[in-house]
Amino acid sequence: MSAKDTSNLTRRGVIAGAGAVTVLTSLSSSAGAEAIEQKNPILGHAIATIGVPDVAAAQAMYEAGIGLYEVNKGTVSKGVSESWGAPAMAGRPWVMMRCESGDPTFRIRIVQVDPVPGYHAMTTWGLNAIEMISEDIYAVNERVLSAGFDVIGEPRPLSEAYASVHAMQVRGPGEELFYYASDMTGENEFDLIRPKSPVDRIFNAVVGTPNIRGSRAFYKHVLRMKLGNVQEFKVRMVSDALGYDRDTAIEMGSAKGRWAGSSIEFDAYPIGLSGPRPRAPGQLPPGVSMMSLTTDDFDSLDVSYAAAPAVLYGGGRAATFVGPSGEWVEIIEDV
């Protein structure tokens, strides 16, 4: 499905589209086996794009709350909006920001989108959260609260199995969710990347999906990413957002890029309690709008893009597609 089709995205279409991936890959098992042996062409995360009503206000919050700093700013060009498959984004303000570490491989892009009445984080399919590494989430907690963020998950150990990893969850002004995680003991049981500033780069993007097997099949056979195992976890924030019992576990799985700390997490949302992400006509989705992935083998990706790949950011080519759960994904060529 290309990004041009998303104005007609429906519950049935998303579920059927994800299921079709599973059917297609099972019918072409020999081709799938060959793809598994090929090099993973996805290096990792390049940009997390956040859609908010007021870019300047959000920029001030992210500067004060997690120490992001401005790299550049402007308005969305006609060429970029067409590449995204979101023509109504043309002329809208954006700001590109970077972590205090100065990590050159990852940025956060904040863009203006119109508010969508009734939209709430973690109730729809697609990109729901960005997870970033930090030195000390208890210090981060104080900063984000003073900056005006809504802390929806206070800092605590991740679980008994991973007691050294502490995590927290924060909601921003566009209903975007950010998770922050820290290794508080040095044991690093979860094999986290090492932060070089109080808050450092993304290491995970969370996709809510109505069909976790279809989503995994797409990222394995189409993007040829390495998959993690499917496990069941109780996720308090998801259960609270969707209104089911906190003791009910959901399936979770992941796909990984070649760079350390470059994962996409798939959370299986109960179909009867969730649905497609609403958005203003011709615009990016609100909240966590889009993830940009870097590749060093652009031509090997057989994806239906919203528009032909084009050089947009002064480097390699870029193009955008919509994944099986309605997640917007931009592919950027590493040159």
C-alpha positions, 0 to 999 in steps of 0.5 A: 500500500502506498502513502497515497492510499491512506486517506481511505485506510480502513480497519478491514483494509489494514487487517487484510493488508497485513494478512496478505503479506503472510499469504504472499510470503508463504506462497513464495517460500523459496523466494523468502528463503533466498531473501533471508540469506541476503544482507539486511539492507536497513542500517537503522533509525535516521529521523523520528518525525513528530506531528504537533499543532504548534512547532515552536511550543513543542520545540521549547518543551523538547529543549527544556525537557530532554536537551534537544537542540535545533539543527535547522528549520524551515517549511515543508517544500512541495517536493518533500510533501509529494514524496511523503504522499502528504500534499497538504504538508507543503508550506508547513513549519518544521524544525530539525533537532538533535540530542546533546551528544551530537550523534550525527546518525539520528535526529528528531523532526517536529512538523505542524499538523492539524489537531485530530479531534478524538485522537489519543495516543496508544489507541490506534495502529501505526507508530505510537512511541519512540524510545530513547536511551538516557543516563538517568531517567530519574533526572529526566523525570524532573526535567520533563515534568518542569517542561510541561510533559505529561508523565504517564509512566513514572520511572521504575524497574522494567521488570524482575527479569531486567531489574537493572533497566529502569524506564519511564513513559512521557506524552508530548503536546501532539499525543506523541509518546516517548519512552526513556530507558537507563541502565541504573546498575551497570549490569546492562541486562538488556544490552542497551546502547550507551548514552553519551548525554543525559538523553541520547539517540533512539533505540526503538520505535513502537508500532501498534499492529492488528496482525503481528505475524503480518507485520513481522512477515513484511519487515522480514521478507520485504525489508529483510530485517532480522526478527526477534522472538515473539513474547507475551508481556503485560503492558500497563499503558496499552491496557489503560489506553484501550480499556482492557484488564492490566493482567492481560498480556499481549504479544510483542516482537521486533525487527532489527537494523544492522546498527546497534540499538536500531529496533522496531517493536510490534505490539499486538493491539486487540482488534476490537478495541483499536483501529486505524490512525485518523489524520487530517486530509493530505497531512501526516498522522498526528503524534509519532508521524513517521520513522525514517530508516537508513539503507545502504542498498536502496535499489534492493528494496521492492516497496510501493512508494508514494512517489518516485525516489528523489534526492530531498535532503542534500544526500542520497535518495529518499522515498516514503511508504505506508507499512502493513499496520498504517505506519509511515516509513521514510527510507533514506539512502546512506551515501 
